[in-house]
């Protein structure tokens, strides 16, 4: 079974098209990854602390912040009390 020239040309066009799409998608993925790293690098310590405390940056109510901290501390104490390593 010998491939004709037209079949080989069609196969070459498909191969080139798929290769180009793969290169383009890899480039887009790379750019998105770099942008994601740049965004994470620009966060300030204040923003990172708020994310750890599960509060949005515009959250300024001291009572709500205090209550949330108490909830987190109580949750951590419960987890520590139920952990197998707290035998003493």
C-alpha positions in Angstrom: 0.0 0.0 0.0 1.7 3.1 -1.3 0.7 6.5 0.0 -0.2 9.0 -2.7 1.3 12.5 -2.7 -2.0 14.0 -1.8 -2.4 11.8 1.3 1.1 12.7 2.4 0.4 16.4 1.9 -2.8 16.1 4.0 -1.0 14.3 6.7 1.8 16.9 6.7 -0.8 19.8 7.0 -2.6 18.0 9.9 0.8 17.4 11.6 1.9 21.0 11.2 -1.5 22.3 12.4 -1.5 20.1 15.5 2.1 21.0 16.3 1.3 24.7 15.9 -1.7 24.4 18.3 0.4 22.6 20.8 3.1 25.3 20.7 0.5 28.1 21.0 -1.2 26.4 24.0 2.1 25.8 25.7 3.0 29.5 25.2 -0.4 30.6 26.7 0.1 28.2 29.6 3.6 29.6 30.2 2.4 33.2 30.1 -0.5 32.5 32.5 1.9 30.7 34.9 4.3 33.7 34.9 1.4 36.1 35.5 0.2 34.0 38.4 3.7 34.0 40.0 4.0 37.7 39.5 0.6 38.3 41.1 1.5 36.1 44.1 4.8 37.8 44.5 3.2 41.3 44.7 1.0 40.5 47.8 2.0 42.5 50.9 2.4 41.0 54.3 -0.8 42.7 55.4 -2.8 40.9 52.6 -1.2 37.6 53.4 -2.0 37.9 57.1 -5.7 38.7 56.2 -5.9 35.7 54.0 -4.6 33.5 56.8 -7.2 35.0 59.2 -9.9 34.4 56.5 -10.7 38.1 56.4 -11.0 40.3 53.3 -8.6 43.3 53.1 -11.5 45.8 53.5 -12.7 44.2 56.7 -12.1 46.8 59.4 -14.5 45.9 62.2 -12.3 45.2 65.3 -15.1 43.3 67.1 -15.5 40.9 64.1 -11.8 40.5 63.8 -11.5 39.7 67.6 -14.4 37.2 67.4 -12.9 35.5 64.3 -9.6 35.1 66.1 -11.3 33.6 69.1 -13.1 31.1 66.9 -9.8 30.1 65.2 -8.0 29.7 68.6 -10.9 27.6 69.9 -10.8 25.4 66.8 -7.1 24.9 67.1 -7.4 24.1 70.8 -10.1 21.5 70.0 -7.9 19.9 67.3 -4.9 19.9 69.5 -6.8 18.3 72.4 -8.1 15.5 70.1 -4.7 14.8 68.5 -3.1 11.5 69.5 0.2 13.2 70.4 -1.3 15.1 73.3 -1.1 12.3 75.9 0.6 14.2 78.6 
